[in-house]
Amino acid sequence: MARGGGKAGSLKDKLDGNELDLSLCGLSEVPVRELAALPKATVLDLSCNSLVSLPSDFCSLTHLVKLDLSKNRLQQLPVDFGRLVSLQHLDLLNNRLVTLPVSFAQLKNLKWLDLKDNPLDPVLAKVAGDCLDEKQCKQAAVRVLQHMKAIQSEQDRERQRKLQAEREMEKKREAEQRAREAQERELRKREKAEEKERRRREYDAQRAAKQEVEKKTKKETAQTRSHCLPSRNTADNTQSNTCLSAPGSNLQLYHLEESCLRQQTQG
């Protein structure tokens, strides 16, 4: 089976004015590079070959005005088929197409279309109609373009809805993140305040304990001194020493009594 890829010179020999006839050549591939070198070939006939698919770079042949792909085995058209914006006449009779790419809606100059004898999706088949004559094929071009534009518009709206939903979701995530950060800041602030209050209470408790110790020490010192001071008896005008027992250990009591005796002896 023949394959595409012949030299541009051999294709040029087949060029008749602006028409290039490559039908019945047993092609299983389209010689895109060689076709691109012949921009004058605005009418291309690739019918009655063994083409199963078209390469993506086929869509670079934007000079094509009339294209015949009938009686091949095409199962689908390239995603970017809509780049063939100059196309006015398209024959896809007797292939294995089920759907058309959404970009088909961009073929704004398309005036004639034949989709007969393809296992088309029921909705698309109904839109395309029978294409039994010139008038019906022209009507098919108009209706199919409108149908594909509607599909494209719906897909665009769906894409916009998804983008909007994603933006809203992103905003929601950002808001939740800001809320979490604010909550964490508030928590750290509260923990810091609680820690400061705890340290303040500890400081106050230590200070109060220290003041209590100092107060107790002063009281004990005052009591010790009062026990060793002489008291005067106003009734008989005699002096006596009131040496009461001071609080504390026996050793402290002994020293206190000894001090009192010394004071009486000196008196």
Secondary structure, DSSP 8 states (H G I E B T S, - for coil): ---S---HHHHHHHEETTEEE-TTS--SS--HHHHHT-TT--EEE--SS------GGGGG-TT-SEEE--SS------TTGGG-TT--EEE--SS------GGGGG-TT--EEE--SS---HHHHHHH----SHHHHHHHHHHHHHHHHHHHHHHHHHHHHHHHHHHHHHHHHHHHHHHHHHHHHHHHHHHHHHHHHHHHHHHHHHHHHHHHHHHHHHHHHHHHHHHTS-EEETTTTEEE------SS-HHHHHHHHHHHHHHHHH-
